[in-house]
Amino acid sequence: MTTIIKLSWLSLIIAMLGDIAISFVLPLFYKTYSISKMSISALGNPQSPVRLIFNLWMLAEGILFLFSLPALFKKYHAVSSVLTNVMLVFIALFAIGACVFTCFFSVNESKDVVTVSSKIHGVGSALGFMLFLFVPLLLGIMSFKNDEGIIGIISVCSFVISMAFFVLFVMSDKPEFSGTLISSEGLWQRLNLIFMYLPLLIAAITSTSQ
């Protein structure tokens, strides 16, 4: 395994673990922030005391995801070049739309305040997340083709679970669910991230240990 590929896998691991860690650690320094009720993107709003750290991380995360693409291409392109290319495009668009865009186009603390910046963020983030949702499924299909049955099963299960949490995340914003458990936007988003990343994380860790 070349140094570039090793660093590429490491970038992927750091991007995913860092994203989850940041979403739980930064709220400790933001007294009015609710992990269960507020989206992760709200950590970068103009009134946030951790705005600078969060936005710099989102930029770094996007770059890390983009740098991970060579390792994923090398591992899976021989299994299915079409599925691999689709997966890489989905990850790249997530890196740009949901990570890099978040750094430069922030949301506001209150969703009632809508700006050009928050609209751009909303479109980029929504597109990125919806595409990345299918990465576990694509990874699962290729894992089965590559005789990696355990990763394949984990990937498909993670796809189903992350999709369920994404649906809850979307529903949480609806007025009819206000005050109910379903309105826990931040909780559903974090759980969605964990299961969305899980198959890739396992693939990256197992690949670096080979």
Secondary structure, DSSP 4 states (H G I P E B T S, - for coil): --HHHHHHHHHHHHHHHHHHHHHHHGGGG-TT--TTTS-GGGGGSTT-TTHHHHHHHHHHHHHHHHHHHHHHHHHHTTT-HHHHHHHHHHHHHHIIIIIIHHHHSPPPSSTT---HHHHHHHHHHHHHHHHHTTHHHHHHHHHHHTT-HHHHHHHHHHHHHHHHHHHHHHHTTSGGGTTSGGG-HHHHHHHHHHHHHHHHHHHHHHHHT-
